[in-house]
Amino acid sequence: MSEETVADLLRARAGDNHPALLFEDERYSWTEFVAAAAIRAQMALALRRDGPFHIGILLDNVPEFLFWIAGSALVGATVVGINPTRRGDELAHDIRHTDCRVIITDTDHASLLEGLDTGVTPEKLLLIDSPAYVEMVTAHAGVALPTVDVAPSDRLLLLFTSGSTGAPKAVVCTQGRLAAIACRTPAMFGITRHTVSYQSMPLFHGNALMANWAPVLGQGATMAMARRFSATGFLPDVRRFGASFFNYVGRSLAYVLATPEAEDDADNPLRLGFGTEASARDMEIFTRRFGCELLENYGSSEGAINTQKPPGAPANSIGHSPPGMDLAIVDPATLGECPPAVFDATGRLVNSHEAIGEIVGRNVVGSFEGYYNNPEADAERIRHGWYWSGDLGYRDEDGWLYFAGRGGDRLRVDSENFSAAPIERIVARYPPAVMVAVYPVPDARTGDQVMVAIELAPGSSFDPVGFFGFLSGQPDLGTKWMPRFVRIVPEMPLTASNKVVKQALRRERWETSDPVFWQRDRSWPYERLTAAQVDELRGQFAEHGRAAALG
């Protein structure tokens, strides 16, 4: 953790006329940005009552979102990034759980809160597009920077996890942690004072703030921000703003690659993109198409562990442990380190049942700042004095680490254990595929079968015989890895941070209105699954006493 605070970094920009924020047709220098933050800081102090100094923000990526983060930093308040894709009781629970006392939103998003018990009184619901809000801002115009004492240990952000594998948890990020990121990461990304960084990932998620806004703040650089991610708007925005750096998640990269290719795609100012979970194939195609290098790492909003992937690392690896960080692949049952991965001549992982374990940090517990008001989740992360990531991985004989999926991505087919991620990497090579999700579904007798959902590129169609031929020609596809079921989805279910939500896919299995194809036998090509065959499958589960597995 840094001895500096985000408040310190903002105060250092108070007289800086270099561009800070570009948004649509709006432009803000750092002087103007800090002045706007000072206004929100005084508004926050005026609104404060007894209890946690927590301010919820329910907005798209608009300047007000950043003004309130910066204003909160100046007075020691905590911003809660509220996920606008949540609905009903789940949305209300997020707000109550994080003890929001004020919510900053707009007319469109306020409709999501109608009829909900959020614990926030009506007068503390501020609509940024209302005359009353404009008057409030105007009334505080020209205020001086507040003189509140702020410490590095003060909570600045509560950022909900994506919820892709379970209920979202509110990750704590202190002023000191975000300030340390702001000071450390510019050198990693080559961000200088003159960099324009493009930001289209949602601001309520750590990827946007830690991988983009923090290093921009640290260097006094410029951030160009989109209201929301748009695959077709990505390249026009980059050119319009002159952006040389951007952040991403793998799914957003896949959507950009699904846009029609043009001869001048590489005619752009991009130099580097930083993100997570892009496939090696997508990274290679993106670099070739847009003339922009990509830098990947493994990490999370919790911030306790991360990896570094230097040039020359194996294509599918997530790199290695940073200096001083003891990362291990651990068998949770024995607490022993898993043996190194063994690959055959085709590159197929042949000992997945013993090589895959949980990614664990054995000397990083002090870096984990915890989840807000969730001791059970804290206890799940900190066990035996170690930090357990909840993610699966394996390590080769040379020490390179590989991501093998989330904790719920483990499958067991014919008594063989393996994970979803290696299969996803293979299926993602299928030319018409834009996005792929592999997950377990129950077998009628025991264990699991492999199912894959595929979102196709616009204008593409699924050829079941051709797909079988494609998979049969992949030399690194494990003998038990061939998907038994294939679901063609019109649009992959995603969280607002563009991570696939597999729970719904697993729950629906093959009983969906989407086209589903299957193999009657593992050696047969795929064919369309009929309603009669679905009934036949149900009968098999009942016959073997496994009806409960279908829920």
N, C-alpha and C positions, 0 to 999 in steps of 0.2 A: 504494500500500500504506500502511496506517495505521502509525503509530509505536506504537500500542497493540496489545495482543494479546488474544485471546479469554480468556486467563487473567486479564488485567487486568480485563476486563469482569465476569468471574465473581466475582473477589475483591470487586469493588464491590457485589455483591449479597449478600454473606455475612450481613449482619444485616438483610436486607429481608424483612419478613413479608407483602409483597404476593403474591397468588397467581402462581405461575410456570407450573404445569402442571396441567391437568385431563385425566384419562384414565379413561374408564368411571366407576367410583365412587371413584376415587382423587383426592386433592387434595394438591398440594405447594406450599408457599410457596417464595420464593426462598431463604430461610434453609435450609429443608429440602432444597431442590434442590442447593445448593452443598455442604451437609453430605454428601449422597449422593455427589456428585462427588468430594469429598475422600476418601471411603472407597474408591472405585474407583481414585483416583490412587495411594493407598498399596498397593492390591492390585496395580496395574500395576508399581509399583516392586519389589514382592516377587517378581513373576513374571519380571522382566527378566533376560535372559541376554545373551551376546555377540551382536552382529549388529543389524540394524535394529530399532528400538523400534516395531514395527508390530503392531497389534491388530486382528484381523478381527472384524466383527460380522455374524452371520447370524441376523437376527431380523425379526419383523414390527415395526410401529410400537408399541413398548412403552416405558415409562419407562426401563428398563435401557439401551436404545439411547442415549438422550440423556445418561444418567448417565455412560456410558463415553466419549462424545464430550467431555463437560465434564471428566471426570477425566483424560482423556488430555491435554487442553489445559493442565491445571494442572501436568503433569510433562513436557511436551514430547514426548509420544508421538504416533504417527500412527494414526488410525483408518482402516481399510479397510472401506468399505461393500460387503458381499458380496451379489450379486444372487441371491435365492432362487429365481428362475425358471430359472437355469442348471442344467445337469445333467451328471453323468458327468465325462468328461475335461475338458470346457470349464470346469466349476466348479472342478475341481482345479487347472487351469492358472491361473485367476484368482487363487487363493490362493497358489500357488507363485510366480507372477510378481510378486506384490506383497510377497513375503518375510514373510508373516504368521508371527509367533512364538507367538501366542495366538489362539484363536477363542472368542468369546462367543456362545453359541447356546442353544437349548433342546432338549428331547427330540424334538419333531416335526422341527425343522430338522436336528438331528444325524443323522437317518436318511438325509439327502441325501448325507452324507459317508462313509457306510459303504462300505468296500472301495476308497476313493479314496486316491491318494498325494498328500496335501496338503502334506507336509513338516512338519506340526504333530504333535508327539508327544501321545499320549493324555492325559497329565496336564496338558497345556496346552489341552485342550478343556473349557471351563467351561460347564456346563448351568445356566442361571439358575433352573430349576425343580427342581433337585436339592437334597437335604439338605446335601450337602457345600458347595454354593455359599452357601446360607443361613448356614451356620456360618462360612464365610469372611467374609461381609459382617458378621455379628454380631461376630466377633473384632476387626474394625477400627472398630467403632462409636465415635463420639466423637473420632476422630483430628483433629488440627489440620490446617489447610491446609498443604500441602507448601511447602517453601522453595526449590524448584527454580527456577533462572534460566531463563526462557523468552524467546525472541526473536521478533520479528515474522516473521523469515525461516524460522522452524521450520515444517516440514511438519506440518499438523494433519489433513488429510483426503486420502485417495485415493479418488476417486469415479469409478466406471466410466461411460463414455459409454453411451448406450442400446443401442448395437449394432444400430440399425435399418438401417444401411447398410453395416456391416462388422463386423469383430471389435472388441469393446469395448476401449477404452483407458483406463488409469487416470490421470485428470486430477489434477494436484497443486493443492491449495489450502492456502496457508500461513495461519498464525495472523493475520498482518497483513492478508491479503486479506479473510478472513472478518470480522475486526474492522472493517475499513473499510466493508464492506457493512452491518454492524450499525449503524454510526454514520450512514451516508449515506442508507439506504433508508427509515427511518421517515417522514421528511418527504415523500418521494415518494408513500408509500402512506397518509399521514394516520394513521399508527400512533402512539398516545400511550400514556402510562402506563396508561390505563384501557381500552385496547383488549383485547378477547378475539379472538384469531386462530384460525381453524379450520384444522387441518392433517390431510389424509388422503392426501397423496402420499407415496410410500415414502421413508423417511429415508436410504436408501443412495444417493439421487439428489440432485443439486444443487438442483433446484427446491424441495424441501422445506426444505433447510437454509438456502439463500441467500435465498429469497423469503419465508420464514416465520419459522423459528427465529431467524435472525440479527437481523432488526429487532425481534423480541420481546425478545431479550436486550439489544439496544442501548437500549431504552426501559424495561426492567424491566416489560414488559407481561405478558400471560397467553396461553399457547397451550393450546388445547383440541385433543386429538389423538385420531384414530380409529386403531384397530388396522390397518385397511386401508381402501381406498376402497370405498364402497358407494353406488351411485346412489340407491337407495331410502332409505338411511340418512342421506343428506346433509342434507336439510331438517330432519328430526327432531333430528339432532345440533346443527345451527346454532341451532335454537330452544332446545334443552335447555341449551346452554352460553352462550347469549346472544352468539354470535359476530357481529362486525360486519365482519370481513375474512377472506378465504380466498385460497388460491393454487390454481392449476389448470394442467392442460395441456388442449389443445383437445379431445382424445378424451374426457376425463372429463366435460367440459362437455356434450358430445354425449350421453353416457349419462344425465346428469341430465335433460336435455331430453326423453329418450325415456320417462321415467316418466310415469304418468297425470297430467294437469293437474287441479288442484283450484282452487276459487274463492278459497281463502284462501292461495294460494301466496305472494302478496306480503306476507302478514302474517308478517314475520320481521325480525330485527334487522340483516340484512346491509346494508352500505353500499358496499363495494368488493370486487371480486375482481381478482386480478392473475395473469396467465399468458401463455402463448404458444400460437400455432398454432390458435386458434379461428377458425372462419369468420365473416365479417361477418354472415351470416344467423343463425348460432347466437348471436352476441353480441347482436344486436338482439332476438331472441326471449327470451333469458335476461333481459335488462334489463327488457323489458316484463312478463314473467311473474313475476319475483321482486323487481322494484323495486330492483335492485342494479346500479350502474354497473360496467363492466369496463374494466380498463386493460391494454393489451397492449404488449409490446415484443418485439424480436428480440434474442436473446443465447444464450449457451451456458454450460455448466459451465466451459469454458476461461477465460471471463471477459475475453478480450482485446478483444472488440468487442461493442457493443450499440447499440440505437437507442432513440429516444424518440418516442412517438406522442402529440402533444398533442391537445386537443379541436379538432375541425374538420378533422383530417387526413382524406384520402380513405379510404373505408371499408376497402378491401382493402390499403392500404399498411401498412408496418411502421414508418412515421414517418420520421425523418431522423437525421443524425449528431448526437450530443451535441456541445456546444461543445468545440473543441480536438481532436476526433477526425476524422481524414481517412479517410472511407469511400469506396470507389470500386467501380464495377462494371467488372471487368476481363476482357478476352479473354485467357485463359491462353496462347494461341498467340503473340499479338503483344505482350502486356503493355500494350497500349493500352486506354484507357477506352472502353467501349461507348457508342454513340450513345444519346441519349434515346429512350424508348419513344414510339411513335406509336399513337394509338387512333383508330378510326373513329367515326362518329356513334353507334354502338351501344355503344361502350366496349370493343370487341374490339381486342386487341393485334395490330397488323398487321405489325410488323417484329421478331417474336420471334427470328428467326434471327440478327439482328445486335445487338439490344438486350439480350439475356440473356447474362450472364457470371457470373463468380464474385464473391461479396462479399468484398472485400479491405480490410484495415486497413493504411494505408500509414505510420502513425506510432505503432503500438501494440505493436510487438514486445516492448518491455520489460514489458508487462502480462501476457504469456503466461508462466505458470510451468512449462509443459511437462507431458509425460506421464512417468510413472514407468517407468524402465528400458525406454524405447522410443525410441531415437534416430531410427529410421526414420520414426516418426510425427511426431516433432518436426520433422524435415527436411521432411516433407510440408506442415506448417503454416507454416514459416518459409522463404520463398524470395525471393531478390532483395531481401532486407531488409524484406520485407512479411509480414504475417500473412494467410494464405489460409484462409478459413473452411471451404472445402469445400462451401459452399451456393451455390445459384444465386439470382440476383436481377436486377432491372432498375430503372431510375430514370426518372421522367417529366421533362418539361421544367421543371417547377417544383421539381425536386430531391427529390420524395418517392420513397422507396425501397419496393420490393415484393419479397416473398419468392417465389421461383419453384421451390422444391423443393430436395432434397438433390442432391449431385453426381451420384448415379446415377439421378436422375429425368429426365434429358434423353432426348427421343425424336427420331427422324429418320424422317419419313414423306414419301415422294415427294420426297426431297432437301430437305425443309424441316425445320429444327431448331426445336424448341420444348420446353417443360418441362411437367411434370405438374401443378404447383400451380394454374395458371389453369383447367385442365380440371376439377380436383377441386372448385374453388370453384363452378363452374357445375353439375356433377352433384349437388353437395350441396344444391342447391335442390329437387331431386326430393323431394316431400313425404314419401314413405314411408321415405326414407333416413335412417339414424342415423349411418352412417359410410361413407366413400368412400375408395378408394385407386386411383389411376391409375398405370399402369406400362407399359413397353414390352414387347412380345413380338415375336419375329422374323416378318418377312414372307417368304413363300415365294420371292420373287425378290430383294429387296434391302431393307435397312433394317429398319424396325419397323412394327408396327401398334399401335394404342392398345387397351389392355384396361383394364377397370375392374372392381373388386370392390366390391360393395355389401352392407352389412349393413342389413337392414330393421328397422323398428320392430316390436316384438311385436304379433302379430295382423295384420300387413300381408302382402300377397302382391304378387308382381311381375307386372305386366301388360306384356309385351314390346311390344305395339302402342302402348299408352299411353305407355310410356317413349320410344319413337321419336318420338311426337308431342310429348312434353315437350321433348326435345332439339331437335327441328326448330323449336320455338318460342322457343328461346333466341337472341336476336339477337347476343350476343357470343361464340357458339361458333364458333371458327375453322373454316374449310372442311376442314382436315385433322384436326380435333380430335374428330370424331364417333367414339366407341369402336367398334371392329370387333367386340370380344368383351365380353360382360357376364357376370360370375360372381356368383352370389348366395351369399354365405357365411353360415352360421348364426351365426358369431362371427368378427370380424376378428382375425387374429393380431397380438398386441401384445407389446411389451416390458413389463417390470414397471413402467416409467415411462409406460405408455400411449401409446407411439409405435408406429405400424404397421410390422410387419416385412414388407417387400416382397420380400425375396429368395425366400422360399418361394413366394409367389404367382407371381413371375416364373418360377421353376423349374418349377412345375406347369403353367403356362400354362392351356390349355383341357382338359388331360388330368387331370381331377379328378372325384371323385364328386359334387361340388357341381353344381347346375344351371348350365349355361352356355348363353348365347344369343349369336347372332351374326348378322351381315349377310352374306348371300352377295354382295351388291353394296351399295355405299355408299348407294344411293338406296332400298334395300328396308328394310321394317320388320324388327325382330328376330324370330328364330325359335329354337326349342330346337335346340341342336347335338346331333346324333345320333352314335352310335359309328361308323356307316358314313361320316359326313362327317369325323370325326376321321381315319379311315384315308385318306380322299380327300385331306385336307390333308397328311398325311405323304407321300403319293405326289407331291404338287405340290412339296414341298421336295426330294424325291429327283430329280424330273424336272429341276429347275433347279440341281442340284448344291449344295443348301443343307441337306442332311440333318444336317450337323454342327452347324447352328444350333439344332437341337432337342436337342442334347446326349444 
